[in-house]
């Protein structure tokens, strides 16, 4: 089992920025670079949706259309950590943000939440207008 712990959530004004972090660990944890890391979010009354992913190996980044140009996913394999830099925040970005991981998940499945086998507990992001 892999443990994922998110941090960095909080309250921001519209137009502001926040950076989320997700640290991975665990007894069966493999080499971090072999995991595709994803960020998802879930707003009240809505389904969980993908935000961004960093694919294992080369770390290619993918984004949902709603966050392209505003959010940046990055990873530090030496620290077993993935980040989500969020800028130009909007009230509609308000949600619980979840980190997810799956070993060797191919890029073609980057947005498929059911393909991710490990999840964090989530961190709340609230954007006020």
N, CA, C and O atoms as CSV, one atom per row, in Angstrom:
chain,resi,resn,atom,element,x,y,z
A,1,UNK,N,N,0.852,-1.189,0.000
A,1,UNK,CA,C,0.000,0.000,0.000
A,1,UNK,C,C,0.890,1.243,0.000
A,1,UNK,O,O,1.943,1.283,0.637
A,2,UNK,N,N,0.438,2.235,-0.723
A,2,UNK,CA,C,1.156,3.502,-0.816
A,2,UNK,C,C,0.355,4.554,-0.078
A,2,UNK,O,O,-0.853,4.686,-0.276
A,3,UNK,N,N,1.028,5.291,0.765
A,3,UNK,CA,C,0.386,6.402,1.456
A,3,UNK,C,C,0.694,7.700,0.723
A,3,UNK,O,O,1.840,7.976,0.368
A,4,UNK,N,N,-0.340,8.480,0.506
A,4,UNK,CA,C,-0.218,9.780,-0.133
A,4,UNK,C,C,-0.773,10.829,0.811
A,4,UNK,O,O,-1.902,10.712,1.287
A,5,UNK,N,N,0.017,11.844,1.077
A,5,UNK,CA,C,-0.401,12.890,2.006
A,5,UNK,C,C,-0.321,14.235,1.300
A,5,UNK,O,O,0.753,14.692,0.910
A,6,UNK,N,N,-1.492,14.858,1.145
A,6,UNK,CA,C,-1.558,16.172,0.507
A,6,UNK,C,C,-1.412,17.275,1.548
A,6,UNK,O,O,-1.752,17.102,2.719
A,7,UNK,N,N,-0.904,18.397,1.096
A,7,UNK,CA,C,-0.818,19.581,1.944
A,7,UNK,C,C,-0.845,20.815,1.057
A,7,UNK,O,O,-0.680,20.729,-0.160
A,8,UNK,N,N,-1.057,21.957,1.684
A,8,UNK,CA,C,-1.000,23.211,0.952
A,8,UNK,C,C,-2.334,23.823,0.604
A,8,UNK,O,O,-2.388,24.922,0.052
A,9,UNK,N,N,-3.411,23.131,0.917
A,9,UNK,CA,C,-4.719,23.706,0.641
A,9,UNK,C,C,-5.018,24.864,1.568
A,9,UNK,O,O,-4.274,25.131,2.512
A,10,UNK,N,N,-6.120,25.551,1.287
A,10,UNK,CA,C,-6.510,26.675,2.125
A,10,UNK,C,C,-7.423,27.609,1.391
A,10,UNK,O,O,-8.087,27.238,0.423
A,11,UNK,N,N,-7.443,28.840,1.873
A,11,UNK,CA,C,-8.315,29.871,1.324
A,11,UNK,C,C,-7.491,30.832,0.482
A,11,UNK,O,O,-6.415,31.267,0.892
A,12,UNK,N,N,-8.005,31.159,-0.702
A,12,UNK,CA,C,-7.339,32.108,-1.582
A,12,UNK,C,C,-8.376,33.032,-2.199
A,12,UNK,O,O,-9.546,32.672,-2.325
A,13,UNK,N,N,-7.947,34.202,-2.575
A,13,UNK,CA,C,-8.814,35.119,-3.294
A,13,UNK,C,C,-8.784,34.794,-4.777
A,13,UNK,O,O,-7.797,34.261,-5.283
A,14,UNK,N,N,-9.847,35.111,-5.458
A,14,UNK,CA,C,-9.864,34.943,-6.904
A,14,UNK,C,C,-8.694,35.710,-7.514
A,14,UNK,O,O,-8.420,36.854,-7.152
A,15,UNK,N,N,-8.016,35.052,-8.444
A,15,UNK,CA,C,-6.829,35.641,-9.042
A,15,UNK,C,C,-5.547,35.300,-8.317
A,15,UNK,O,O,-4.455,35.579,-8.813
A,16,UNK,N,N,-5.671,34.700,-7.147
A,16,UNK,CA,C,-4.504,34.354,-6.350
A,16,UNK,C,C,-3.925,33.001,-6.709
A,16,UNK,O,O,-4.308,32.377,-7.699
A,17,UNK,N,N,-2.990,32.564,-5.875
A,17,UNK,CA,C,-2.275,31.321,-6.141
A,17,UNK,C,C,-2.181,30.461,-4.876
A,17,UNK,O,O,-2.217,30.959,-3.751
A,18,UNK,N,N,-2.061,29.175,-5.104
A,18,UNK,CA,C,-1.776,28.210,-4.049
A,18,UNK,C,C,-0.915,27.118,-4.653
A,18,UNK,O,O,-0.975,26.862,-5.855
A,19,UNK,N,N,-0.111,26.470,-3.810
A,19,UNK,CA,C,0.647,25.313,-4.271
A,19,UNK,C,C,0.333,24.132,-3.384
A,19,UNK,O,O,0.504,24.188,-2.166
A,20,UNK,N,N,-0.126,23.069,-4.000
A,20,UNK,CA,C,-0.397,21.830,-3.289
A,20,UNK,C,C,0.806,20.895,-3.424
A,20,UNK,O,O,1.504,20.884,-4.437
A,21,UNK,N,N,1.016,20.124,-2.383
A,21,UNK,CA,C,2.063,19.109,-2.394
A,21,UNK,C,C,1.458,17.760,-2.046
A,21,UNK,O,O,0.456,17.682,-1.336
A,22,UNK,N,N,2.064,16.718,-2.543
A,22,UNK,CA,C,1.626,15.357,-2.223
A,22,UNK,C,C,2.881,14.502,-2.053
A,22,UNK,O,O,3.642,14.297,-2.999
A,23,UNK,N,N,3.079,14.013,-0.842
A,23,UNK,CA,C,4.242,13.188,-0.532
A,23,UNK,C,C,3.840,11.723,-0.473
A,23,UNK,O,O,2.833,11.371,0.142
A,24,UNK,N,N,4.627,10.876,-1.111
A,24,UNK,CA,C,4.321,9.451,-1.187
A,24,UNK,C,C,5.269,8.642,-0.316
A,24,UNK,O,O,6.455,8.956,-0.207
A,25,UNK,N,N,4.738,7.610,0.293
A,25,UNK,CA,C,5.542,6.694,1.098
A,25,UNK,C,C,4.775,5.393,1.250
A,25,UNK,O,O,3.647,5.274,0.771
A,26,UNK,N,N,5.392,4.403,1.927
A,26,UNK,CA,C,4.665,3.174,2.184
A,26,UNK,C,C,5.551,1.946,2.144
A,26,UNK,O,O,6.634,1.945,1.558
A,27,UNK,N,N,5.057,0.906,2.782
A,27,UNK,CA,C,5.823,-0.336,2.905
A,27,UNK,C,C,6.076,-0.971,1.554
A,27,UNK,O,O,7.143,-1.540,1.325
A,28,UNK,N,N,5.094,-0.882,0.645
A,28,UNK,CA,C,5.245,-1.500,-0.676
A,28,UNK,C,C,5.544,-0.468,-1.748
A,28,UNK,O,O,5.368,-0.713,-2.941
A,29,UNK,N,N,5.991,0.665,-1.306
A,29,UNK,CA,C,6.229,1.756,-2.236
A,29,UNK,C,C,7.398,1.435,-3.166
A,29,UNK,O,O,8.481,1.048,-2.728
A,30,UNK,N,N,7.142,1.611,-4.472
A,30,UNK,CA,C,8.195,1.396,-5.457
A,30,UNK,C,C,8.975,2.691,-5.667
A,30,UNK,O,O,8.776,3.668,-4.944
A,31,UNK,N,N,9.834,2.692,-6.628
A,31,UNK,CA,C,10.525,3.903,-7.012
A,31,UNK,C,C,9.522,4.924,-7.525
A,31,UNK,O,O,8.694,4.622,-8.385
A,32,UNK,N,N,9.607,6.146,-6.984
A,32,UNK,CA,C,8.601,7.161,-7.273
A,32,UNK,C,C,8.465,7.431,-8.756
A,32,UNK,O,O,7.363,7.689,-9.241
A,33,UNK,N,N,9.561,7.376,-9.480
A,33,UNK,CA,C,9.515,7.693,-10.903
A,33,UNK,C,C,8.697,6.695,-11.712
A,33,UNK,O,O,8.373,6.962,-12.870
A,34,UNK,N,N,8.361,5.558,-11.128
A,34,UNK,CA,C,7.564,4.561,-11.842
A,34,UNK,C,C,6.062,4.785,-11.670
A,34,UNK,O,O,5.247,4.037,-12.211
A,35,UNK,N,N,5.705,5.825,-10.911
A,35,UNK,CA,C,4.286,6.117,-10.682
A,35,UNK,C,C,3.815,7.274,-11.551
A,35,UNK,O,O,4.470,8.313,-11.637
A,36,UNK,N,N,2.681,7.078,-12.185
A,36,UNK,CA,C,1.958,8.209,-12.738
A,36,UNK,C,C,1.207,8.858,-11.584
A,36,UNK,O,O,0.479,8.198,-10.843
A,37,UNK,N,N,1.400,10.163,-11.450
A,37,UNK,CA,C,0.787,10.911,-10.353
A,37,UNK,C,C,-0.299,11.836,-10.909
A,37,UNK,O,O,-0.081,12.568,-11.874
A,38,UNK,N,N,-1.439,11.784,-10.292
A,38,UNK,CA,C,-2.547,12.609,-10.747
A,38,UNK,C,C,-3.103,13.485,-9.647
A,38,UNK,O,O,-3.023,13.153,-8.464
A,39,UNK,N,N,-3.661,14.596,-10.048
A,39,UNK,CA,C,-4.431,15.445,-9.158
A,39,UNK,C,C,-5.886,15.433,-9.639
A,39,UNK,O,O,-6.160,15.619,-10.824
A,40,UNK,N,N,-6.790,15.218,-8.724
A,40,UNK,CA,C,-8.224,15.242,-8.992
A,40,UNK,C,C,-8.869,16.223,-8.015
A,40,UNK,O,O,-8.259,16.626,-7.025
A,41,UNK,N,N,-10.095,16.594,-8.307
A,41,UNK,CA,C,-10.827,17.453,-7.380
A,41,UNK,C,C,-12.299,17.089,-7.388
A,41,UNK,O,O,-12.831,16.559,-8.363
A,42,UNK,N,N,-12.935,17.390,-6.272
A,42,UNK,CA,C,-14.355,17.116,-6.143
A,42,UNK,C,C,-15.027,18.265,-5.409
A,42,UNK,O,O,-14.727,18.548,-4.250
A,43,UNK,N,N,-15.930,18.909,-6.103
A,43,UNK,CA,C,-16.714,19.990,-5.512
A,43,UNK,C,C,-17.992,19.402,-4.933
A,43,UNK,O,O,-18.411,18.319,-5.341
A,44,UNK,N,N,-18.613,20.091,-3.997
A,44,UNK,CA,C,-19.843,19.576,-3.381
A,44,UNK,C,C,-20.908,19.275,-4.424
A,44,UNK,O,O,-21.213,20.114,-5.271
A,45,UNK,N,N,-21.465,18.083,-4.358
A,45,UNK,CA,C,-22.529,17.697,-5.262
A,45,UNK,C,C,-22.079,17.321,-6.656
A,45,UNK,O,O,-22.907,17.070,-7.532
A,46,UNK,N,N,-20.780,17.280,-6.869
A,46,UNK,CA,C,-20.265,16.951,-8.194
A,46,UNK,C,C,-19.383,15.719,-8.129
A,46,UNK,O,O,-18.920,15.320,-7.060
A,47,UNK,N,N,-19.161,15.123,-9.290
A,47,UNK,CA,C,-18.286,13.969,-9.362
A,47,UNK,C,C,-16.826,14.413,-9.295
A,47,UNK,O,O,-16.474,15.548,-9.616
A,48,UNK,N,N,-16.008,13.479,-8.869
A,48,UNK,CA,C,-14.565,13.743,-8.843
A,48,UNK,C,C,-14.064,13.835,-10.286
A,48,UNK,O,O,-14.389,12.994,-11.124
A,49,UNK,N,N,-13.273,14.864,-10.556
A,49,UNK,CA,C,-12.781,15.083,-11.910
A,49,UNK,C,C,-11.269,15.244,-11.910
A,49,UNK,O,O,-10.668,15.682,-10.929
A,50,UNK,N,N,-10.678,14.880,-13.030
A,50,UNK,CA,C,-9.235,15.002,-13.152
A,50,UNK,C,C,-8.845,16.462,-13.337
A,50,UNK,O,O,-9.565,17.241,-13.961
A,51,UNK,N,N,-7.707,16.810,-12.789
A,51,UNK,CA,C,-7.154,18.152,-12.944
A,51,UNK,C,C,-5.880,18.096,-13.783
A,51,UNK,O,O,-5.740,18.826,-14.764
A,52,UNK,N,N,-4.963,17.231,-13.391
A,52,UNK,CA,C,-3.677,17.142,-14.083
A,52,UNK,C,C,-3.004,15.827,-13.733
A,52,UNK,O,O,-3.355,15.184,-12.744
A,53,UNK,N,N,-2.040,15.432,-14.544
A,53,UNK,CA,C,-1.280,14.227,-14.266
A,53,UNK,C,C,0.135,14.377,-14.782
A,53,UNK,O,O,0.400,15.087,-15.752
A,54,UNK,N,N,1.035,13.687,-14.101
A,54,UNK,CA,C,2.437,13.595,-14.508
A,54,UNK,C,C,2.728,12.121,-14.721
A,54,UNK,O,O,2.707,11.333,-13.775
A,55,UNK,N,N,2.999,11.754,-15.958
A,55,UNK,CA,C,3.131,10.344,-16.312
A,55,UNK,C,C,4.500,9.819,-15.920
A,55,UNK,O,O,5.499,10.534,-15.986
A,56,UNK,N,N,4.530,8.555,-15.510
A,56,UNK,CA,C,5.770,7.928,-15.048
A,56,UNK,C,C,6.831,7.947,-16.142
A,56,UNK,O,O,6.529,8.033,-17.333
A,57,UNK,N,N,8.075,7.864,-15.700
A,57,UNK,CA,C,9.175,7.861,-16.646
A,57,UNK,C,C,9.615,9.286,-16.929
A,57,UNK,O,O,10.321,9.903,-16.131
A,58,UNK,N,N,9.203,9.785,-18.043
A,58,UNK,CA,C,9.617,11.124,-18.454
A,58,UNK,C,C,8.870,12.253,-17.782
A,58,UNK,O,O,9.293,13.407,-17.853
A,59,UNK,N,N,7.765,11.936,-17.130
A,59,UNK,CA,C,7.018,12.959,-16.418
A,59,UNK,C,C,6.199,13.877,-17.296
A,59,UNK,O,O,5.949,15.022,-16.920
A,60,UNK,N,N,5.768,13.402,-18.472
A,60,UNK,CA,C,4.929,14.236,-19.338
A,60,UNK,C,C,3.691,14.687,-18.581
A,60,UNK,O,O,3.081,13.916,-17.840
A,61,UNK,N,N,3.332,15.941,-18.779
A,61,UNK,CA,C,2.222,16.534,-18.054
A,61,UNK,C,C,0.983,16.653,-18.928
A,61,UNK,O,O,1.062,16.957,-20.118
A,62,UNK,N,N,-0.161,16.404,-18.303
A,62,UNK,CA,C,-1.455,16.524,-18.971
A,62,UNK,C,C,-2.385,17.330,-18.065
A,62,UNK,O,O,-2.294,17.270,-16.839
A,63,UNK,N,N,-3.290,18.090,-18.706
A,63,UNK,CA,C,-4.167,18.963,-17.955
A,63,UNK,C,C,-5.601,18.895,-18.472
A,63,UNK,O,O,-5.846,18.692,-19.662
A,64,UNK,N,N,-6.531,19.071,-17.552
A,64,UNK,CA,C,-7.915,19.283,-17.949
A,64,UNK,C,C,-8.022,20.645,-18.616
A,64,UNK,O,O,-7.287,21.570,-18.271
A,65,UNK,N,N,-8.933,20.767,-19.566
A,65,UNK,CA,C,-9.084,22.027,-20.293
A,65,UNK,C,C,-9.380,23.187,-19.338
A,65,UNK,O,O,-8.968,24.322,-19.581
A,66,UNK,N,N,-10.087,22.894,-18.267
A,66,UNK,CA,C,-10.513,23.953,-17.351
A,66,UNK,C,C,-9.352,24.598,-16.591
A,66,UNK,O,O,-9.507,25.685,-16.035
A,67,UNK,N,N,-8.199,23.942,-16.564
A,67,UNK,CA,C,-7.074,24.484,-15.807
A,67,UNK,C,C,-5.849,24.767,-16.665
A,67,UNK,O,O,-4.847,25.270,-16.156
A,68,UNK,N,N,-5.909,24.458,-17.939
A,68,UNK,CA,C,-4.764,24.691,-18.822
A,68,UNK,C,C,-4.367,26.161,-18.803
A,68,UNK,O,O,-5.212,27.052,-18.880
A,69,UNK,N,N,-3.075,26.390,-18.701
A,69,UNK,CA,C,-2.570,27.753,-18.666
A,69,UNK,C,C,-2.610,28.384,-17.293
A,69,UNK,O,O,-2.035,29.454,-17.095
A,70,UNK,N,N,-3.276,27.750,-16.334
A,70,UNK,CA,C,-3.359,28.303,-14.971
A,70,UNK,C,C,-2.674,27.407,-13.942
A,70,UNK,O,O,-2.093,27.901,-12.976
A,71,UNK,N,N,-2.740,26.109,-14.146
A,71,UNK,CA,C,-2.167,25.158,-13.191
A,71,UNK,C,C,-0.948,24.474,-13.820
A,71,UNK,O,O,-0.889,24.266,-15.032
A,72,UNK,N,N,0.004,24.137,-12.980
A,72,UNK,CA,C,1.199,23.426,-13.423
A,72,UNK,C,C,1.490,22.278,-12.470
A,72,UNK,O,O,1.597,22.474,-11.259
A,73,UNK,N,N,1.616,21.085,-13.024
A,73,UNK,CA,C,1.997,19.924,-12.225
A,73,UNK,C,C,3.490,19.683,-12.402
A,73,UNK,O,O,4.027,19.802,-13.503
A,74,UNK,N,N,4.140,19.346,-11.316
A,74,UNK,CA,C,5.566,19.024,-11.380
A,74,UNK,C,C,5.853,17.959,-10.334
A,74,UNK,O,O,5.032,17.697,-9.454
A,75,UNK,N,N,7.010,17.357,-10.438
A,75,UNK,CA,C,7.356,16.304,-9.489
A,75,UNK,C,C,8.830,16.367,-9.166
A,75,UNK,O,O,9.643,16.782,-9.993
A,76,UNK,N,N,9.171,15.950,-7.951
A,76,UNK,CA,C,10.543,15.830,-7.513
A,76,UNK,C,C,10.729,14.372,-7.119
A,76,UNK,O,O,10.351,13.964,-6.020
A,77,UNK,N,N,11.303,13.599,-8.009
A,77,UNK,CA,C,11.422,12.165,-7.743
A,77,UNK,C,C,12.352,11.873,-6.568
A,77,UNK,O,O,12.199,10.851,-5.899
A,78,UNK,N,N,13.297,12.745,-6.314
A,78,UNK,CA,C,14.204,12.542,-5.190
A,78,UNK,C,C,13.485,12.732,-3.852
A,78,UNK,O,O,13.890,12.166,-2.837
A,79,UNK,N,N,12.424,13.527,-3.861
A,79,UNK,CA,C,11.658,13.784,-2.635
A,79,UNK,C,C,10.350,13.014,-2.593
A,79,UNK,O,O,9.570,13.174,-1.655
A,80,UNK,N,N,10.097,12.178,-3.600
A,80,UNK,CA,C,8.850,11.406,-3.663
A,80,UNK,C,C,7.631,12.319,-3.534
A,80,UNK,O,O,6.675,12.004,-2.826
A,81,UNK,N,N,7.683,13.436,-4.221
A,81,UNK,CA,C,6.643,14.452,-4.057
A,81,UNK,C,C,6.203,14.990,-5.410
A,81,UNK,O,O,7.012,15.196,-6.315
A,82,UNK,N,N,4.899,15.210,-5.521
A,82,UNK,CA,C,4.337,15.855,-6.697
A,82,UNK,C,C,3.659,17.140,-6.241
A,82,UNK,O,O,3.109,17.213,-5.142
A,83,UNK,N,N,3.706,18.145,-7.096
A,83,UNK,CA,C,3.170,19.457,-6.758
A,83,UNK,C,C,2.105,19.873,-7.767
A,83,UNK,O,O,2.082,19.413,-8.909
A,84,UNK,N,N,1.237,20.748,-7.312
A,84,UNK,CA,C,0.291,21.384,-8.216
A,84,UNK,C,C,0.309,22.869,-7.903
A,84,UNK,O,O,-0.212,23.309,-6.878
A,85,UNK,N,N,0.918,23.637,-8.801
A,85,UNK,CA,C,0.925,25.087,-8.673
A,85,UNK,C,C,-0.324,25.622,-9.334
A,85,UNK,O,O,-0.548,25.411,-10.526
A,86,UNK,N,N,-1.137,26.314,-8.557
A,86,UNK,CA,C,-2.401,26.833,-9.054
A,86,UNK,C,C,-2.343,28.349,-9.051
A,86,UNK,O,O,-2.109,28.969,-8.014
A,87,UNK,N,N,-2.556,28.938,-10.210
A,87,UNK,CA,C,-2.527,30.389,-10.342
A,87,UNK,C,C,-3.819,30.860,-10.985
A,87,UNK,O,O,-4.596,30.066,-11.515
A,88,UNK,N,N,-4.030,32.163,-10.929
A,88,UNK,CA,C,-5.259,32.747,-11.498
A,88,UNK,C,C,-6.485,31.975,-11.047
A,88,UNK,O,O,-7.349,31.624,-11.851
A,89,UNK,N,N,-6.544,31.720,-9.765
A,89,UNK,CA,C,-7.617,30.903,-9.222
A,89,UNK,C,C,-8.973,31.565,-9.409
A,89,UNK,O,O,-9.115,32.787,-9.383
A,90,UNK,N,N,-9.962,30.701,-9.597
A,90,UNK,CA,C,-11.344,31.137,-9.783
A,90,UNK,C,C,-12.212,30.494,-8.706
A,90,UNK,O,O,-11.861,29.441,-8.173
A,91,UNK,N,N,-13.332,31.114,-8.388
A,91,UNK,CA,C,-14.233,30.491,-7.402
A,91,UNK,C,C,-14.631,29.068,-7.791
A,91,UNK,O,O,-14.843,28.226,-6.918
A,92,UNK,N,N,-14.731,28.796,-9.074
A,92,UNK,CA,C,-15.112,27.447,-9.505
A,92,UNK,C,C,-14.005,26.421,-9.302
A,92,UNK,O,O,-14.227,25.230,-9.522
A,93,UNK,N,N,-12.829,26.852,-8.892
A,93,UNK,CA,C,-11.771,25.917,-8.525
A,93,UNK,C,C,-11.947,25.381,-7.106
A,93,UNK,O,O,-11.212,24.490,-6.679
A,94,UNK,N,N,-12.903,25.916,-6.391
A,94,UNK,CA,C,-13.160,25.467,-5.025
A,94,UNK,C,C,-13.565,23.997,-5.015
A,94,UNK,O,O,-14.517,23.602,-5.688
A,95,UNK,N,N,-12.840,23.197,-4.252
A,95,UNK,CA,C,-13.083,21.753,-4.206
A,95,UNK,C,C,-12.125,21.123,-3.205
A,95,UNK,O,O,-11.205,21.773,-2.707
A,96,UNK,N,N,-12.357,19.860,-2.923
A,96,UNK,CA,C,-11.357,19.058,-2.238
A,96,UNK,C,C,-10.441,18.474,-3.322
A,96,UNK,O,O,-10.912,17.860,-4.280
A,97,UNK,N,N,-9.165,18.671,-3.161
A,97,UNK,CA,C,-8.189,18.201,-4.135
A,97,UNK,C,C,-7.522,16.933,-3.619
A,97,UNK,O,O,-7.063,16.868,-2.478
A,98,UNK,N,N,-7.481,15.934,-4.485
A,98,UNK,CA,C,-6.930,14.634,-4.138
A,98,UNK,C,C,-5.717,14.315,-5.011
A,98,UNK,O,O,-5.683,14.609,-6.206
A,99,UNK,N,N,-4.749,13.719,-4.382
A,99,UNK,CA,C,-3.587,13.190,-5.077
A,99,UNK,C,C,-3.821,11.693,-5.311
A,99,UNK,O,O,-4.372,11.002,-4.454
A,100,UNK,N,N,-3.401,11.209,-6.467
A,100,UNK,CA,C,-3.572,9.804,-6.788
A,100,UNK,C,C,-2.308,9.284,-7.462
A,100,UNK,O,O,-1.552,10.038,-8.074
A,101,UNK,N,N,-2.098,7.971,-7.334
A,101,UNK,CA,C,-0.894,7.378,-7.907
A,101,UNK,C,C,-1.178,5.985,-8.422
A,101,UNK,O,O,-1.989,5.251,-7.858
A,102,UNK,N,N,-0.506,5.632,-9.492
A,102,UNK,CA,C,-0.595,4.263,-9.985
A,102,UNK,C,C,0.711,3.919,-10.701
A,102,UNK,O,O,1.211,4.712,-11.499
A,103,UNK,N,N,1.261,2.744,-10.418
A,103,UNK,CA,C,2.533,2.385,-11.063
A,103,UNK,C,C,2.354,2.068,-12.543
A,103,UNK,O,O,1.477,1.296,-12.929
A,104,UNK,N,N,3.187,2.671,-13.344
A,104,UNK,CA,C,3.261,2.373,-14.774
A,104,UNK,C,C,1.963,2.653,-15.517
A,104,UNK,O,O,1.700,2.044,-16.554
A,105,UNK,N,N,1.147,3.568,-14.996
A,105,UNK,CA,C,-0.078,3.936,-15.693
A,105,UNK,C,C,0.297,4.695,-16.963
A,105,UNK,O,O,1.008,5.699,-16.916
A,106,UNK,N,N,-0.191,4.203,-18.085
A,106,UNK,CA,C,0.178,4.796,-19.356
A,106,UNK,C,C,-0.505,6.133,-19.585
A,106,UNK,O,O,-1.545,6.426,-18.995
A,107,UNK,N,N,0.089,6.931,-20.444
A,107,UNK,CA,C,-0.430,8.270,-20.685
A,107,UNK,C,C,-1.850,8.253,-21.241
A,107,UNK,O,O,-2.619,9.186,-21.010
A,108,UNK,N,N,-2.199,7.200,-21.969
A,108,UNK,CA,C,-3.542,7.122,-22.547
A,108,UNK,C,C,-4.627,7.059,-21.481
A,108,UNK,O,O,-5.794,7.331,-21.762
A,109,UNK,N,N,-4.245,6.698,-20.255
A,109,UNK,CA,C,-5.213,6.570,-19.160
A,109,UNK,C,C,-5.067,7.664,-18.111
A,109,UNK,O,O,-5.603,7.535,-17.010
A,110,UNK,N,N,-4.361,8.723,-18.429
A,110,UNK,CA,C,-4.017,9.718,-17.415
A,110,UNK,C,C,-5.237,10.316,-16.725
A,110,UNK,O,O,-5.158,10.688,-15.555
A,111,UNK,N,N,-6.337,10.414,-17.411
A,111,UNK,CA,C,-7.511,11.080,-16.857
A,111,UNK,C,C,-8.528,10.129,-16.241
A,111,UNK,O,O,-9.561,10.567,-15.734
A,112,UNK,N,N,-8.242,8.827,-16.282
A,112,UNK,CA,C,-9.227,7.836,-15.839
A,112,UNK,C,C,-9.061,7.560,-14.347
A,112,UNK,O,O,-8.134,6.855,-13.948
A,113,UNK,N,N,-9.944,8.106,-13.527
A,113,UNK,CA,C,-9.752,8.011,-12.085
A,113,UNK,C,C,-9.762,6.578,-11.593
A,113,UNK,O,O,-9.102,6.266,-10.602
A,114,UNK,N,N,-10.501,5.691,-12.266
A,114,UNK,CA,C,-10.594,4.320,-11.790
A,114,UNK,C,C,-9.316,3.530,-12.073
A,114,UNK,O,O,-9.166,2.403,-11.602
A,115,UNK,N,N,-8.411,4.110,-12.828
A,115,UNK,CA,C,-7.132,3.455,-13.099
A,115,UNK,C,C,-6.114,3.698,-11.988
A,115,UNK,O,O,-5.094,3.012,-11.915
A,116,UNK,N,N,-6.389,4.666,-11.131
A,116,UNK,CA,C,-5.446,4.991,-10.062
A,116,UNK,C,C,-5.744,4.125,-8.837
A,116,UNK,O,O,-6.881,4.079,-8.367
A,117,UNK,N,N,-4.752,3.460,-8.337
A,117,UNK,CA,C,-4.946,2.490,-7.252
A,117,UNK,C,C,-4.666,3.054,-5.865
A,117,UNK,O,O,-4.973,2.406,-4.864
A,118,UNK,N,N,-4.097,4.232,-5.789
A,118,UNK,CA,C,-3.747,4.805,-4.500
A,118,UNK,C,C,-4.233,6.256,-4.444
A,118,UNK,O,O,-4.090,7.009,-5.407
A,119,UNK,N,N,-4.808,6.629,-3.302
A,119,UNK,CA,C,-5.395,7.962,-3.150
A,119,UNK,C,C,-5.012,8.564,-1.803
A,119,UNK,O,O,-4.857,7.867,-0.801
A,120,UNK,N,N,-4.867,9.880,-1.822
A,120,UNK,CA,C,-4.680,10.605,-0.583
A,120,UNK,C,C,-6.020,10.941,0.047
A,120,UNK,O,O,-7.078,10.603,-0.484
A,121,UNK,N,N,-5.954,11.612,1.186
A,121,UNK,CA,C,-7.178,11.917,1.932
A,121,UNK,C,C,-7.824,13.217,1.467
A,121,UNK,O,O,-8.968,13.498,1.826
A,122,UNK,N,N,-7.122,13.998,0.689
A,122,UNK,CA,C,-7.677,15.226,0.145
A,122,UNK,C,C,-7.330,16.449,0.963
A,122,UNK,O,O,-7.094,16.365,2.169
A,123,UNK,N,N,-7.301,17.586,0.291
A,123,UNK,CA,C,-7.075,18.864,0.953
A,123,UNK,C,C,-8.032,19.883,0.357
A,123,UNK,O,O,-8.217,19.946,-0.859
A,124,UNK,N,N,-8.636,20.678,1.226
A,124,UNK,CA,C,-9.648,21.629,0.789
A,124,UNK,C,C,-9.005,22.875,0.203
A,124,UNK,O,O,-8.082,23.447,0.783
A,125,UNK,N,N,-9.506,23.283,-0.951
A,125,UNK,CA,C,-9.127,24.560,-1.568
A,125,UNK,C,C,-10.408,25.371,-1.731
A,125,UNK,O,O,-11.374,24.917,-2.344
A,126,UNK,N,N,-10.398,26.571,-1.175
A,126,UNK,CA,C,-11.542,27.456,-1.269
A,126,UNK,C,C,-11.093,28.772,-1.878
A,126,UNK,O,O,-10.158,29.409,-1.392
A,127,UNK,N,N,-11.767,29.172,-2.946
A,127,UNK,CA,C,-11.429,30.414,-3.633
A,127,UNK,C,C,-12.621,31.356,-3.501
A,127,UNK,O,O,-13.730,31.031,-3.925
A,128,UNK,N,N,-12.389,32.506,-2.918
A,128,UNK,CA,C,-13.456,33.472,-2.725
A,128,UNK,C,C,-13.333,34.599,-3.746
A,128,UNK,O,O,-12.236,34.968,-4.166
A,129,UNK,N,N,-14.474,35.126,-4.125
A,129,UNK,CA,C,-14.496,36.190,-5.142
A,129,UNK,C,C,-14.407,37.559,-4.507
A,129,UNK,O,O,-14.412,38.569,-5.212
